[in-house]
């Protein structure tokens, strides 16, 4: 199965990290970076943590894709009706 370009900076490749989304040309899982951002880590700190292997543009794309995915699958996350 070939690699798939999800965005300009994000790919899935069955031969890399079990096909989970990673930042292009890295083995950095998008989910790991999103968790860092969700925990309150500053963007510049995240970039430093990954030794500059990802950029602000890549972080922005990851957040945009995560937002779109949530909106498209919001019913999957309903805990209970309000």
N, C-alpha and C positions, 0 to 999 in steps of 0.2 A: 504494500500500500504506500503510495507516495506521500510526501509532506504536503501540508495545506497551509497556504498563507491566509491568516485570519484577518490581518490588517497589515499595515506597513511594517510594524515592528514585532508582531506576534505570529507564531507558527505552531502547528501541531505536526509531529513526525512520529510515527509508530516506533522508530528506532531511537528516539530520544525521550527519556523520562516517561516511558510507557505511553507515549502519544498525548500526554497532557500538554496544555498550552504553555509554551516557553517564549522568552524573548529571542528574537531572531539571532542566530549565530552564537547562542549561549545554551547552557543547561539550567538557566534560572527559571524556576516555575513562576508563572504569572500569579498564581494563588498565594505563593509565599510573599511576594511583593505587595499584593493587595492587603494581606494580613498586616504587614508592617505599616502600611499607610493607615489602615483602620485602627491600629493601636495608637495612632497619633504621631508616629515618626515623621519628621520633616522630610520633604522630598529630597533635599540636598543630602541629608543623612542617609537616606535609602540609597541614593546614587553612590555615596562614599562607601557604604557597606558592601556594595557589589563592585567596588574598585572601578567605577566608571563604565562598567559593561552595559549599563542601560542609561538612557537619557531622559530628560524631562518630557520630551515628546513621546517617548515610549510609555512613560508612566501615565501621561494624559490619555493615550490610546487605550491602555489597560482599564482605566477608570471609565472611559466612555463605553467600551465594550461591556464592562461589568454592569453599568447602568442600563444599557440596552437589554442585556440578558435578563436582568431583574424585571424590567417592565414587561418583557415578552413571556416571562414564566412566573409572574407574581402569584398566581393561584397555587403553584407548587410549594409556596412558603407560608401559606395561611396556617396559623396555629389554631385559631378558633375564631368564630364570628364575634364581632364586637357588640 
